[in-house]
Amino acid sequence: MQEMTVSLRSSKASKILGVVTALSRSPRPAGTAASRGPAQLVRAAFEDGPFAVEATKFDFRRYDPISWSLTVDGRTIKSLPMVCSASTPRAGIKEGLLRDDSEDLEGNIALLRISTLHESLAIEKLAERGAIGVVAFQEEGAHLVGRARYPTSSIPCVTVPPTVGMKLWQAANRSGQAAELHVKARSATGVGTNLLALPRDKTPGALMVAHRDSRPFSPGAVDNASGTSMLVHLAESFPHPGFALLSSDAEEYGLLGARAFVGSHPFGGAKPDVFNIDSVGSGPLSLVERSRAGPLSRNLLARLQSAARRTGSPLGRISTIRGSDSDEFLKAGHQASWIRSYPTPTATTVDDLVSKIDSVVLNECASLLEALVSVP
């Protein structure tokens, strides 16, 4: 019996991992041609289940990087542009590169060592201190695919790999560095697509949400092909669901898909409970008690903890300065929760690959959600 149970769990995890693999073959930024295939995959899975599927489109402003470069003391440095970087002057910026802990950043390019503060917030604080550009890096892990204030940053930004960033940091401590930063981008109107699956024979009491898009340059296996795979799994596993499913778009541009969704009032005056599934592919599963928008629903946390006890899986609790689609539902008056795994060191990086996914965590998350929706 135990061998059969293990076999069934392995089969389930393998199937879910196949969905993650199909979704994360390449980056899928919202509003691009690369985002269409994943949307079709999810829609087909929803339509094969007992759901009526609605696709809703919305416009948003996006910045498409065309070219970028960074040189420091005459050396070309590997870099990537921020998701929403504003265009720099045509001649670029040629100024000193100073560490972000320097007393006077006025008129210089800041070298940002990202630790606890979200990169977009940190960049805006540097702009307030007079910095005219930013070179950002994570202290450890992989090359961050950053993002700045939506829809554009007030100053141009690029990111560099952690090892490169640390070398620049150490050199800046010894002497000043001359940097030249170029970012050329174009402004465009992107079209995002939200996919809502409603049960045909019931009024949904809960809404399971996962964003489908990734950041540019990131395959987005953990963030958030893993969460999207849970929606596909639920669509295939319950012939008479009492819940709805939402595959949102443009989350990486500032929760825009969720914002458009709650603004359209798709449930009329009803406000179903929201279970947001974002980045559940590696690291122990956790419940977010507080996100950027504030405290999340204690009632839903208790329901998730109860479901975890029934499955026998441990479930931690964390707080984060980051946000997810749950924030928009919280602000719209829903009871909202956020399930994620933590830590997720490759999320939002160029190394967010399917090889970084932990199938055990996928299985635990699927079992948790099954237990949750099986109880009215």
MORAFEN-V662623 format. One record per residue. N is the residue number from 1. PHI is phi as a letter, one per 20 degrees, with the letter a starting at -180 (999 if undefined). PSI is psi in whole degrees, -180 to 180 (999 if undefined). OMEGA is omega in whole degrees, -180 to 180 (NA if undefined). Layout:
BEGIN
((N;PHI;PSI;OMEGA) (N;PHI;PSI;OMEGA))
END
This chain:
BEGIN
((1;999;-43;-180) (2;f;-41;180) (3;f;-38;180) (4;f;-41;179) (5;f;-45;178) (6;f;-40;-180) (7;f;-43;179) (8;f;-41;178) (9;f;-41;180) (10;f;-40;180) (11;f;-43;180) (12;f;-48;-179) (13;f;-38;-180) (14;f;-39;180) (15;f;-43;179) (16;f;-41;178) (17;f;-33;177) (18;f;-37;177) (19;f;-44;178) (20;g;-44;-180) (21;f;-45;-179) (22;f;-36;-178) (23;f;-31;-170) (24;d;32;177) (25;f;-25;179) (26;b;165;175) (27;g;148;-177) (28;c;61;178) (29;g;145;180) (30;g;141;174) (31;n;8;180) (32;d;166;178) (33;f;-32;-179) (34;f;-15;-180) (35;e;-10;-174) (36;f;-43;-180) (37;g;-51;177) (38;g;-39;179) (39;f;-41;179) (40;f;-38;179) (41;f;-47;-179) (42;f;-43;-179) (43;f;-42;180) (44;f;-40;179) (45;f;-41;178) (46;f;-44;-176) (47;f;-24;177) (48;f;-16;180) (49;e;-173;-177) (50;e;52;-174) (51;c;152;165) (52;e;128;-172) (53;d;131;177) (54;d;129;175) (55;d;122;-179) (56;d;127;-179) (57;d;151;177) (58;b;149;179) (59;e;148;174) (60;b;160;-180) (61;e;132;180) (62;c;156;174) (63;d;124;178) (64;d;113;178) (65;f;135;179) (66;d;-47;179) (67;b;156;179) (68;b;153;178) (69;b;155;178) (70;b;127;171) (71;c;142;178) (72;c;123;-176) (73;l;41;176) (74;n;-4;-179) (75;e;135;176) (76;f;129;-177) (77;d;133;177) (78;f;130;-177) (79;b;165;173) (80;c;146;180) (81;f;154;172) (82;f;156;-178) (83;g;-47;-173) (84;d;35;-178) (85;f;138;173) (86;f;157;179) (87;f;141;175) (88;e;169;174) (89;g;150;-175) (90;g;-36;180) (91;e;0;-178) (92;m;-171;179) (93;d;125;178) (94;c;100;-177) (95;b;-179;177) (96;f;149;176) (97;d;114;-177) (98;d;143;177) (99;f;150;-176) (100;f;-12;176) (101;e;8;176) (102;f;149;-177) (103;f;-40;-174) (104;c;108;179) (105;d;-1;-174) (106;g;121;176) (107;m;11;-179) (108;d;171;174) (109;e;129;-177) (110;e;137;173) (111;e;108;-172) (112;e;118;175) (113;e;105;-173) (114;f;128;177) (115;c;-95;-176) (116;e;-32;-176) (117;f;136;179) (118;g;141;-172) (119;g;-38;-179) (120;f;-39;178) (121;f;-41;-180) (122;f;-39;-179) (123;f;-43;-180) (124;f;-34;176) (125;f;-37;177) (126;f;-38;177) (127;f;-39;178) (128;f;-27;180) (129;e;4;174) (130;o;1;178) (131;f;144;-179) (132;d;1;177) (133;a;163;-178) (134;c;138;167) (135;d;115;-173) (136;d;151;175) (137;b;151;172) (138;f;151;-180) (139;f;-33;179) (140;b;168;-179) (141;o;-141;-175) (142;d;177;-179) (143;f;114;-179) (144;f;136;169) (145;e;95;-168) (146;e;174;174) (147;b;148;-179) (148;d;-174;-175) (149;g;144;-175) (150;e;143;-7) (151;e;-11;178) (152;c;156;174) (153;e;154;178) (154;f;-18;176) (155;c;151;-178) (156;f;148;-175) (157;b;145;168) (158;c;160;175) (159;d;154;178) (160;c;160;179) (161;f;154;-178) (162;g;-45;-178) (163;f;-39;178) (164;f;-44;180) (165;f;-40;-179) (166;f;-36;177) (167;f;-42;177) (168;f;-39;-180) (169;f;-46;-179) (170;f;-38;179) (171;f;-36;-180) (172;f;-24;179) (173;f;-23;-178) (174;e;-38;-178) (175;a;166;178) (176;f;154;179) (177;c;140;177) (178;e;124;-177) (179;c;151;175) (180;c;122;-174) (181;c;126;176) (182;c;132;171) (183;c;119;176) (184;d;129;-178) (185;b;164;175) (186;c;146;177) (187;e;138;-178) (188;b;159;173) (189;e;119;176) (190;e;154;177) (191;d;115;177) (192;e;159;-179) (193;c;117;171) (194;e;137;178) (195;d;115;-179) (196;d;126;177) (197;d;115;-179) (198;d;135;177) (199;f;139;-174) (200;f;-27;-171) (201;d;11;-178) (202;b;157;169) (203;e;123;-174) (204;f;135;175) (205;e;-12;-179) (206;b;153;177) (207;c;119;178) (208;e;123;-171) (209;c;137;170) (210;b;135;177) (211;e;149;-171) (212;d;-24;-173) (213;e;159;173) (214;d;168;172) (215;f;151;173) (216;g;145;178) (217;m;-4;-180) (218;d;128;176) (219;f;-22;173) (220;m;43;179) (221;f;-52;177) (222;f;-46;-175) (223;d;89;8) (224;b;43;172) (225;f;-31;180) (226;f;-47;179) (227;f;-40;179) (228;f;-37;179) (229;f;-29;178) (230;f;-37;176) (231;f;-44;179) (232;f;-42;179) (233;f;-45;180) (234;f;-38;179) (235;f;-35;-177) (236;e;-15;-168) (237;d;-15;-174) (238;c;109;-178) (239;f;-24;180) (240;c;72;-174) (241;f;145;173) (242;d;20;-176) (243;c;160;174) (244;d;162;-180) (245;c;137;176) (246;c;117;171) (247;e;102;-174) (248;e;161;-178) (249;c;164;174) (250;l;30;174) (251;f;-36;-177) (252;f;-7;174) (253;d;17;177) (254;o;39;176) (255;m;32;-171) (256;f;-36;179) (257;f;-45;178) (258;f;-39;180) (259;f;-42;178) (260;f;-36;-178) (261;f;-51;-178) (262;f;-27;178) (263;f;-20;-179) (264;e;-6;179) (265;l;56;-175) (266;f;-18;-179) (267;d;15;-178) (268;m;-128;179) (269;e;-9;-178) (270;f;149;178) (271;c;86;-179) (272;f;154;176) (273;f;141;-175) (274;d;126;175) (275;d;105;-177) (276;e;129;-176) (277;d;101;-173) (278;c;117;177) (279;m;70;-179) (280;d;27;-172) (281;e;-14;179) (282;b;148;-176) (283;n;155;-179) (284;g;141;178) (285;f;140;-179) (286;b;159;171) (287;d;136;178) (288;e;116;178) (289;e;-36;-180) (290;b;130;175) (291;d;-166;-176) (292;g;-34;-177) (293;e;-11;179) (294;p;-167;-178) (295;f;135;176) (296;e;174;-170) (297;f;121;177) (298;f;-34;179) (299;f;-44;180) (300;f;-34;175) (301;g;-42;180) (302;f;-40;178) (303;f;-39;178) (304;f;-40;177) (305;f;-39;178) (306;f;-43;177) (307;f;-38;179) (308;f;-38;178) (309;f;-37;-180) (310;f;-31;179) (311;e;-14;-180) (312;m;17;-179) (313;d;137;177) (314;f;149;-178) (315;b;112;-179) (316;e;177;176) (317;c;137;-179) (318;c;163;168) (319;c;150;-177) (320;b;149;175) (321;e;-7;-179) (322;e;167;-180) (323;c;166;174) (324;b;-177;-176) (325;g;-28;179) (326;g;-31;-179) (327;f;-43;-179) (328;f;-37;178) (329;f;-38;177) (330;g;-46;-179) (331;f;-24;180) (332;e;3;175) (333;n;6;176) (334;e;153;161) (335;f;125;-173) (336;c;147;179) (337;c;166;-179) (338;b;120;176) (339;d;128;176) (340;b;166;172) (341;d;152;-176) (342;b;135;0) (343;f;158;177) (344;c;78;-169) (345;f;-23;-178) (346;e;-10;180) (347;f;144;-179) (348;m;29;176) (349;c;171;178) (350;f;-16;-179) (351;e;20;178) (352;f;70;-172) (353;d;160;180) (354;f;-25;178) (355;f;-17;179) (356;e;-6;-178) (357;f;138;177) (358;d;112;-176) (359;f;-26;178) (360;f;-42;179) (361;f;-41;177) (362;g;-45;-179) (363;f;-42;179) (364;f;-41;180) (365;f;-43;179) (366;f;-43;180) (367;f;-40;178) (368;f;-46;-178) (369;f;-38;177) (370;f;-45;179) (371;f;-37;-179) (372;f;-51;-174) (373;e;-10;179) (374;f;-17;178) (375;d;124;-178) (376;g;999;NA))
END
